[in-house]
Amino acid sequence: MFVGPWFDGRMAPELPARVRLSRSGLTATLEHDSITESGVVLTIGAAEQSHVEAQDPAFLLHDYLRRMRSVLTALEASRGSGLGPLCTWAPVR
């Protein structure tokens, strides 16, 4: 389990961390995942919403996110840098 600094040098918050969302009333929870060493999972209610690698945020665990990155990278290449801040992705590994 990852307990050191995040990728930008800040110390990782103690997890799990929970907050009640004002609009839905659901609970949002950040927890360490059981798949990777430095992964953090966002769950809202009982549904997993997102995953990020604290030490390497360019790493994408889910296939659909890697496919989205590939599409955006191809669009950026075909249009120059017309997509601006949408394409700040790291190279595909």
N, C-alpha and C positions, 0 to 999 in steps of 0.2 A: 504494500500500500504506500502510495506517495505521500510524504509528509514534508518535503523540502520546498524551496521557492518555486513559484510559477515560472513560466517561460520568460517573463519580463523582470524577474528578480524579486517580486513581492512574495511574501510568505502566503502560502495557501491558507484559506480560512479553515477553521475546524468544521469537520463534516461529521454527521449530517447537519445541514442548516435548513430551517423551515420558515416559511412566511405564508400568511393567509392573503390571498389575492382579493383586493377590494371589490372588483366588479363581479367575479364569479363566486366568491366565497370559498373556492377550492384552496387546498394547501399545495404550495410549490415547495419541492424538496430537492436539495442538492446532496448527492451521496457519492461516495467512491464506488466505482463499478468493480465487478469481479472478473472482468475480462483482461484488462490492461493494468499496468502498474500505476500510471498516473491519470487514469481516466476518471471523469466526473460525469454523472448522469443527472439530468433535470427531469423530474417527474411532477406532473400536475394532476392532482386527483390520484387516480391509480394508473395513469397512462404515461409511459416513458415518452418524453418529448425530444430530447436532444442528448448528445454525447460530445464531450470535448476532451482532448488530451492536454492536460495542464502543462506538461513539459514540451509538447510539440503540437500546437494548435493547427498546424497545416495538415496533420494526419487526419484522414477521414475514415472512420470505422465503417460506416454504412455505405453499401453499394450505390444507393440512389444519390447520395451526396457526391460520390466520385463521378457518377455520370453527369450530374448537373455541372460540376466543375469542368468536365471535358467539353460539354456543349458551350459553356460561357467562354472557355479558352479558345475554342474554334471560332466562335462569333467575334471575339476580340481580334483574332488573327485575320479574319476576312474583312473586318471593318476598320482596321487600324486600332487605335485606342479609344474608339467612340463610346465604349461602355463605361469608361471612367472608373469610379471606385468600385463598381461591381466586380471587376476582375483584378483583385489583389491576391489571387490564389497562388499558392506555392506550386511548383512543378509536380506533375503526377509521378508517383513512385512506381 
